[in-house]
Amino acid sequence: MACPCGSKLEYSDCCQPLHEGKDYAKTAEQLMRSRYSAFAKKQEQYILDTWYPSMRNDELNLKKDPTWWTGLEIVDTAGGLEADSKGEVEFIASYTVRKKEFKLHERSSFVQEDGHWFYVDGQLSP
């Protein structure tokens, strides 16, 4: 099965090892892709665990969320490589809610601490 993140890799060779805690994201873009896949697969704990602690919500309820994530396009990245402590990823995520199509365009900020990347926050584009 293809990974939801759009990498063209199989899920088992892409985001699944991250979701299962067998590996961790090496770059901000890899974390962004794995978080998108986690939203698509409704894996709440992974999303919470990869959210910067001081910025995260206490809980998510994706099981009842009618959103279906249908595609991810990475527009730009700045920093966010293995040796960096900060990075940004601009993306467009496509999704549907009750048969209506939408796009979420965001520039997300990430930080790396102790070898692990975390999502901090994002700025939405109109």
Contact map, one row per residue, 1 for C-alpha under 8 A:
111000000111000000000000000000000000000000000000000000000000000000000000000000000000000000000000000000000000000000000000000000
111101011110000000000000000000000000000000000000000000000000000000000000000000000000000000000000000000000000000000000000000000
111111111111011000000000000000000000100000000000000000000000000000000000000000000000000000000000000000000000000000000000000000
011111100010000000000000000000000001100100000000000000000000000000000111000000000000000000000000000000000000000000000000000000
001111100000001000000000000000001101100000000000000000000000000000000011000000000000000000000000000000000000000000000000000000
011111111000000000000000000000000000000000000000000000000000000000000011100000000000000000000000000000000000000000000000000000
001111111000010000000000000000000000000000000000000000000000000000000000000000000000000000000000000000000000000000000000000000
011001111100000000000000000000000000000000000000000000000000000000000000000000000000000000000000000000000000000000000000000000
011001111110110000000000000000000000000000000000000000000000000000000000000000000000000000000000000000000000000000000000000000
111000011111110000000000000000000000000000000000000000000000000000000000000000000000000000000000000000000000000000000000000000
111100001111111100000000000000000000000000000000000000000000000000000000000000000000000000000000000000000000000000000000000000
101000000111111110000000000000000000000000000000000000000000000000000000000000000000000000000000000000000000000000000000000000
000000001111111110000000000000000000000000000000000000000000000000000000000000000000000000000000000000000000000000000000000000
001000101111111111000000000000000000000000000000000000000000000000000000000000000000000000000000000000000000000000000000000000
001010000011111111100000000000001100100000000000000000000000000000000000000000000000000000000000000000000000000000000000000000
000000000011111111110000000000000000000000000000000000000000000000000000000000000000000000000000000000000000000000000000000000
000000000001111111111111000000000000000000000000000000000000000000000000000000000000000000000000000000000000000000000000000000
000000000000011111111111100000000100000000000000000000000000000000000000000000000000000000000000000000000000000000000000000000
000000000000001111111100000000000100010000100100000000000000000000000000000000000000000000000000000000000000000000000000000000
000000000000000111111110000000000000000000000000000000000000000000000000000000000000000000000000000000000000000000000000000000
000000000000000011111111000000000000000000000000000000000000000000000000000000000000000000000000000000000000000000000000000000
000000000000000011111111000000000000000000000000000000000000000000000000000000000000000000000000000000000000000000000000000000
000000000000000011011111100000000000000000000000000000000000000000000000000000000000000000000000000000000000000000000000000000
000000000000000011001111110000000000000000000000000000000000000000000000000000000000000000000000000000000000000000010000000000
000000000000000001000011111101100100000000000000000000000000000000000000000000000000000000000000000000000000000000011000000000
000000000000000000000001111101100000000000000000000000000000000000000000000000001100000000000000000000000000000000111000000000
000000000000000000000000111111100000000000000000000000000000000000000000000000011100000000000000000000000000000000001000000000
000000000000000000000000111111110000000000000000000000000000000000000000000000011000001110000000000000000000011000001100000000
000000000000000000000000001111111000000000000000000000000000000000000000000010010000000010000000000000000000000000000000000000
000000000000000000000000111111111100000000000000000000000000000000000000000000000000000000000000000000000000000000000000000000
000000000000000000000000111111111110000000000000010000000000000000000000000000000000000000000000000000000000000000001110000000
000000000000000000000000000111111111000000000000000000000000000000000000000000000000000010000000000000000000000000000010000000
000010000000001000000000000011111111100000000000000000000000000000000001000000000000000000000000000000000000000000000000000000
000010000000001001100000100001111111110000000000000000000000000000000000000000000000000000000000000000000000000000000000000000
000000000000000000000000000000111111111000000110010000000000000000000000000000000000000000000000000000000000000000000000000000
000110000000000000000000000000011111111100000000000000000000000000000001000000000000000000000000000000000000000000000000000000
001110000000001000000000000000001111111110000000000000000000000000000000000000000000000000000000000000000000000000000000000000
000000000000000000100000000000000111111111110110000000000000000000000000000000000000000000000000000000000000000000000000000000
000000000000000000000000000000000011111111110010000000000000010000001000000000000000000000000000000000000000000000000000000000
000100000000000000000000000000000001111111100000000000000000000000011100000000000000000000000000000000000000000000000000000000
000000000000000000000000000000000000111111100000000000000000000000000000000000000000000000000000000000000000000000000000000000
000000000000000000000000000000000000011111110000000000000000011000000000000000000000000000000000000000000000000000000000000000
000000000000000000100000000000000000011111111110000000000000010000000000000000000000000000000000000000000000000000000000000000
000000000000000000000000000000000000011001111111000000000001110000000000000000000000000000000000000000000000000000000000000000
000000000000000000000000000000000000000000111111100000000000000000000000000000000000000000000000000000000000000000000000000000
000000000000000000100000000000000010010000111111110000000000000000000000000000000000000000000000000000000000000000000000000000
000000000000000000000000000000000010011000111111111000000000000000000000000000000000000000000000000000000000000000000000000000
000000000000000000000000000000000000000000011111111000011111000000000000000000000000000000000000000000000000000000000000000000
000000000000000000000000000000000000000000001111111100000000000000000000000000000000000000000000000000000000000000000000000000
000000000000000000000000000000100010000000000111111100000000000000000000000000000000000000000000000000000000000000001110000000
000000000000000000000000000000000000000000000011111110110000000000000000000000000000000000000000000000000000000000000111000000
000000000000000000000000000000000000000000000000111111110000000000000000000000000000000000000000000000000000001000000111000000
000000000000000000000000000000000000000000000000001111110000000000000000000000000000000000000000000000000000000000000000000000
000000000000000000000000000000000000000000000000000111110000000000000000000000000000000000000000000000000000000000000000000000
000000000000000000000000000000000000000000000000001111111000000000000000000000000000000000000000000000000000000000000001100000
000000000000000000000000000000000000000000000001001111111100000000000000000000000000000000000000000000000000000000000000000000
000000000000000000000000000000000000000000000001000000111111000000000000000000000000000000000000000000000000000000000000000000
000000000000000000000000000000000000000000000001000000011111000000000000000000000000000000000000000000000000000000000000000000
000000000000000000000000000000000000000000000001000000001111100000000000000000000000000000000000000000000000000000000000000000
000000000000000000000000000000000000000000010001000000001111110000000000000000000000000000000000000000000000000000000000000000
000000000000000000000000000000000000000000010000000000000011111110000000000000000000000000000000000000000000000000000000000000
000000000000000000000000000000000000001001110000000000000001111110000000000000000000000000000000000000000000000000000000000000
000000000000000000000000000000000000000001000000000000000000111110000000000000000000000000000000000000000000000000000000000000
000000000000000000000000000000000000000000000000000000000000111111000000000000000000000000000000000000000000000000000000000000
000000000000000000000000000000000000000000000000000000000000111111100000000000000000000000000000000000000000000000000000000000
000000000000000000000000000000000000000000000000000000000000000111110000000000000000000000000000110000000000000000000000000000
000000000000000000000000000000000000000000000000000000000000000011111000000000000000000000000011110000000000000000000000000000
000000000000000000000000000000000000000100000000000000000000000001111100000000000000000000000011100000000000000000000000000000
000000000000000000000000000000000000001100000000000000000000000000111110000000000000000000001111000000000000000000000000000000
000100000000000000000000000000000000000100000000000000000000000000011111000000000000000000001111000000000000000000000000000000
000111000000000000000000000000000000000000000000000000000000000000001111100000000000000000001110000000000000000000000000000000
000111000000000000000000000000001001000000000000000000000000000000000111110000000000000000111100000000000000000000000000000000
000001000000000000000000000000000000000000000000000000000000000000000011111000000000000000111000000000000000000000000000000000
000000000000000000000000000000000000000000000000000000000000000000000001111110000000000011110000000000000000000000000000000000
000000000000000000000000000000000000000000000000000000000000000000000000111110000000000011110000000000000000000000000000000000
000000000000000000000000000000000000000000000000000000000000000000000000011111000000000011100000000000000000000000000000000000
000000000000000000000000000010000000000000000000000000000000000000000000011111110000001111000000000000000000000000000000000000
000000000000000000000000000000000000000000000000000000000000000000000000000111110000001110000000000000000000000000000000000000
000000000000000000000000000000000000000000000000000000000000000000000000000011111001011100000000000000000000000000000000000000
000000000000000000000000001110000000000000000000000000000000000000000000000011111111111100000000000000000000011000000000000000
000000000000000000000000011100000000000000000000000000000000000000000000000000111111001000000000000000000000000000000000000000
000000000000000000000000011000000000000000000000000000000000000000000000000000011111000000000000000000000000000000000000000000
000000000000000000000000000000000000000000000000000000000000000000000000000000011111100000000000000000000000000000000000000000
000000000000000000000000000000000000000000000000000000000000000000000000000000111111111000000000000000000000000100000000000000
000000000000000000000000000000000000000000000000000000000000000000000000000000010011111000000000000000000000001110000000000000
000000000000000000000000000000000000000000000000000000000000000000000000000000110001111100000000000000000000111100000000000000
000000000000000000000000000100000000000000000000000000000000000000000000000011111001111110000000000000000000111000000000000000
000000000000000000000000000100000000000000000000000000000000000000000000000011110000011111000000000000000011110000000000000000
000000000000000000000000000110010000000000000000000000000000000000000000011111000000001111100000000000000011100000000000000000
000000000000000000000000000000000000000000000000000000000000000000000000011110000000000111110000000000001111000000000000000000
000000000000000000000000000000000000000000000000000000000000000000000001111100000000000011111000000000011110000000000000000000
000000000000000000000000000000000000000000000000000000000000000000000001111000000000000001111100000000111100000000000000000000
000000000000000000000000000000000000000000000000000000000000000000001111100000000000000000111110000000111000000000000000000000
000000000000000000000000000000000000000000000000000000000000000000001111000000000000000000011111000011110000000000000000000000
000000000000000000000000000000000000000000000000000000000000000000111110000000000000000000001111100011110000000000000000000000
000000000000000000000000000000000000000000000000000000000000000000111100000000000000000000000111111111000000000000000000000000
000000000000000000000000000000000000000000000000000000000000000001110000000000000000000000000011111111000000000000000000000000
000000000000000000000000000000000000000000000000000000000000000001100000000000000000000000000001111100000000000000000000000000
000000000000000000000000000000000000000000000000000000000000000000000000000000000000000000000001111110000000000000000000000000
000000000000000000000000000000000000000000000000000000000000000000000000000000000000000000000001111111000000000000000000000000
000000000000000000000000000000000000000000000000000000000000000000000000000000000000000000000111101111100000000000000000000000
000000000000000000000000000000000000000000000000000000000000000000000000000000000000000000000111100111110000000000000000000000
000000000000000000000000000000000000000000000000000000000000000000000000000000000000000000011110000011111000000000000000000000
000000000000000000000000000000000000000000000000000000000000000000000000000000000000000000111110000001111100000000000000000110
000000000000000000000000000000000000000000000000000000000000000000000000000000000000000001111000000000111110000000000000000111
000000000000000000000000000000000000000000000000000000000000000000000000000000000000000001110000000000011111000000000000011110
000000000000000000000000000000000000000000000000000000000000000000000000000000000000000111100000000000001111100000000000011110
000000000000000000000000000000000000000000000000000000000000000000000000000000000000000111000000000000000111110000000011111000
000000000000000000000000000000000000000000000000000000000000000000000000000000000000011110000000000000000011111000000011110000
000000000000000000000000000100000000000000000000000000000000000000000000000000010000011100000000000000000001111100001111100000
000000000000000000000000000100000000000000000000000100000000000000000000000000010000111000000000000000000000111110001111000000
000000000000000000000000000000000000000000000000000000000000000000000000000000000001110000000000000000000000011111111100000000
000000000000000000000000000000000000000000000000000000000000000000000000000000000000100000000000000000000000001111111100000000
000000000000000000000000000000000000000000000000000000000000000000000000000000000000000000000000000000000000000111110000000000
000000000000000000000000010000000000000000000000000000000000000000000000000000000000000000000000000000000000000111111000000000
000000000000000000000001110000000000000000000000000000000000000000000000000000000000000000000000000000000000000111111100000000
000000000000000000000000111100100000000000000000010000000000000000000000000000000000000000000000000000000000011110111110000000
000000000000000000000000000100100000000000000000011100000000000000000000000000000000000000000000000000000000011110011111000000
000000000000000000000000000000110000000000000000011100000000000000000000000000000000000000000000000000000001111000001111100000
000000000000000000000000000000000000000000000000001100100000000000000000000000000000000000000000000000000001111000000111110000
000000000000000000000000000000000000000000000000000000100000000000000000000000000000000000000000000000000001110000000011111000
000000000000000000000000000000000000000000000000000000000000000000000000000000000000000000000000000000000111100000000001111100
000000000000000000000000000000000000000000000000000000000000000000000000000000000000000000000000000000000111000000000000111110
000000000000000000000000000000000000000000000000000000000000000000000000000000000000000000000000000000011110000000000000011111
000000000000000000000000000000000000000000000000000000000000000000000000000000000000000000000000000000011110000000000000001111
000000000000000000000000000000000000000000000000000000000000000000000000000000000000000000000000000000001000000000000000000111
